[in-house]
Amino acid sequence: MSKPDDLLVDIAAMVESAQSNQMSLTVVVGGAVITGRLAPEAVWRERVSEVLKASDRLGPFSGVFTAERTEGRADRGEAPTHLHFHLARILQGSVGIPETGGMYRVAISDVSAWTVGDFSYSER
């Protein structure tokens, strides 16, 4: 595994400490381009849990994502190891998948390139 980019770790730590979900970021991971906004891990986990809980088939998995289940890294004084995207899309040509945006968890050590901001889509 490669050494995580210290600047990217600092950005993730700031998102965690400020509990902000307004930081837009675009990353390249394994050749895929993911663009969206970062969320604190606890907020991301809560949202994923809510989505799963609403599903008849996937409801039992919602407990794995609850914030109470795991103590945050920030609470233990550890640097973040993952980026937690919401309203995110994987860029595929001129479209983003899914159209409505998804919830992605990306290992910081797997990011090979990144830029601040996200990409918008337009139908032309």
PETABEL-V83372 format. One record per residue. N is the residue number from 0. RES is the residue in three letters. SS is DSSP state (h for helix, s for strand, l for the rest). D_CENTER is the distance of its C-alpha to the mean C-alpha in Angstrom with 1 decimal. Layout:
n->N res->RES ss->SS d_center->D_CENTER
n->N res->RES ss->SS d_center->D_CENTER
This chain:
n->0 res->MET ss->l d_center->19.5
n->1 res->SER ss->l d_center->19.3
n->2 res->LYS ss->l d_center->19.0
n->3 res->PRO ss->l d_center->15.7
n->4 res->ASP ss->l d_center->16.2
n->5 res->ASP ss->h d_center->17.3
n->6 res->LEU ss->h d_center->16.4
n->7 res->LEU ss->h d_center->12.7
n->8 res->VAL ss->h d_center->13.0
n->9 res->ASP ss->h d_center->14.9
n->10 res->ILE ss->h d_center->12.4
n->11 res->ALA ss->h d_center->9.7
n->12 res->ALA ss->h d_center->12.8
n->13 res->MET ss->h d_center->13.9
n->14 res->VAL ss->h d_center->10.8
n->15 res->GLU ss->h d_center->11.5
n->16 res->SER ss->h d_center->15.3
n->17 res->ALA ss->h d_center->15.5
n->18 res->GLN ss->l d_center->13.3
n->19 res->SER ss->l d_center->12.4
n->20 res->ASN ss->l d_center->10.0
n->21 res->GLN ss->l d_center->12.0
n->22 res->MET ss->l d_center->10.7
n->23 res->SER ss->s d_center->10.4
n->24 res->LEU ss->s d_center->9.5
n->25 res->THR ss->s d_center->10.5
n->26 res->VAL ss->s d_center->10.4
n->27 res->VAL ss->s d_center->12.9
n->28 res->VAL ss->s d_center->12.3
n->29 res->GLY ss->l d_center->15.5
n->30 res->GLY ss->l d_center->16.9
n->31 res->ALA ss->s d_center->14.2
n->32 res->VAL ss->s d_center->12.9
n->33 res->ILE ss->s d_center->9.4
n->34 res->THR ss->s d_center->9.5
n->35 res->GLY ss->s d_center->8.0
n->36 res->ARG ss->s d_center->7.3
n->37 res->LEU ss->s d_center->5.3
n->38 res->ALA ss->l d_center->6.3
n->39 res->PRO ss->l d_center->8.3
n->40 res->GLU ss->h d_center->7.9
n->41 res->ALA ss->h d_center->11.1
n->42 res->VAL ss->h d_center->10.3
n->43 res->TRP ss->h d_center->7.3
n->44 res->ARG ss->h d_center->9.9
n->45 res->GLU ss->h d_center->12.6
n->46 res->ARG ss->h d_center->11.5
n->47 res->VAL ss->h d_center->11.0
n->48 res->SER ss->h d_center->14.4
n->49 res->GLU ss->h d_center->16.0
n->50 res->VAL ss->h d_center->15.4
n->51 res->LEU ss->h d_center->16.7
n->52 res->LYS ss->h d_center->19.5
n->53 res->ALA ss->l d_center->20.7
n->54 res->SER ss->l d_center->21.4
n->55 res->ASP ss->l d_center->24.8
n->56 res->ARG ss->l d_center->23.9
n->57 res->LEU ss->l d_center->20.4
n->58 res->GLY ss->h d_center->21.2
n->59 res->PRO ss->h d_center->22.2
n->60 res->PHE ss->h d_center->18.8
n->61 res->SER ss->h d_center->17.4
n->62 res->GLY ss->h d_center->18.8
n->63 res->VAL ss->h d_center->16.7
n->64 res->PHE ss->h d_center->13.7
n->65 res->THR ss->l d_center->15.7
n->66 res->ALA ss->h d_center->15.2
n->67 res->GLU ss->h d_center->18.9
n->68 res->ARG ss->h d_center->18.6
n->69 res->THR ss->l d_center->17.1
n->70 res->GLU ss->l d_center->17.7
n->71 res->GLY ss->l d_center->14.9
n->72 res->ARG ss->l d_center->15.2
n->73 res->ALA ss->h d_center->16.1
n->74 res->ASP ss->h d_center->18.9
n->75 res->ARG ss->h d_center->20.2
n->76 res->GLY ss->l d_center->20.1
n->77 res->GLU ss->l d_center->17.8
n->78 res->ALA ss->l d_center->15.4
n->79 res->PRO ss->l d_center->11.7
n->80 res->THR ss->l d_center->11.2
n->81 res->HIS ss->s d_center->7.5
n->82 res->LEU ss->s d_center->4.5
n->83 res->HIS ss->s d_center->2.0
n->84 res->PHE ss->s d_center->2.2
n->85 res->HIS ss->s d_center->5.7
n->86 res->LEU ss->s d_center->8.9
n->87 res->ALA ss->s d_center->7.7
n->88 res->ARG ss->s d_center->10.5
n->89 res->ILE ss->s d_center->11.9
n->90 res->LEU ss->s d_center->15.0
n->91 res->GLN ss->s d_center->18.2
n->92 res->GLY ss->l d_center->21.2
n->93 res->SER ss->l d_center->21.4
n->94 res->VAL ss->s d_center->19.2
n->95 res->GLY ss->s d_center->15.5
n->96 res->ILE ss->s d_center->14.7
n->97 res->PRO ss->s d_center->14.4
n->98 res->GLU ss->s d_center->16.4
n->99 res->THR ss->s d_center->14.9
n->100 res->GLY ss->s d_center->11.2
n->101 res->GLY ss->s d_center->9.0
n->102 res->MET ss->s d_center->6.2
n->103 res->TYR ss->s d_center->4.6
n->104 res->ARG ss->s d_center->4.4
n->105 res->VAL ss->s d_center->6.1
n->106 res->ALA ss->s d_center->9.2
n->107 res->ILE ss->h d_center->10.1
n->108 res->SER ss->h d_center->13.6
n->109 res->ASP ss->h d_center->13.0
n->110 res->VAL ss->s d_center->12.1
n->111 res->SER ss->s d_center->15.6
n->112 res->ALA ss->s d_center->15.3
n->113 res->TRP ss->s d_center->13.4
n->114 res->THR ss->s d_center->14.5
n->115 res->VAL ss->s d_center->13.9
n->116 res->GLY ss->l d_center->13.8
n->117 res->ASP ss->l d_center->12.8
n->118 res->PHE ss->l d_center->15.4
n->119 res->SER ss->l d_center->17.4
n->120 res->TYR ss->l d_center->19.4
n->121 res->SER ss->l d_center->23.0
n->122 res->GLU ss->l d_center->25.6
n->123 res->ARG ss->l d_center->28.5
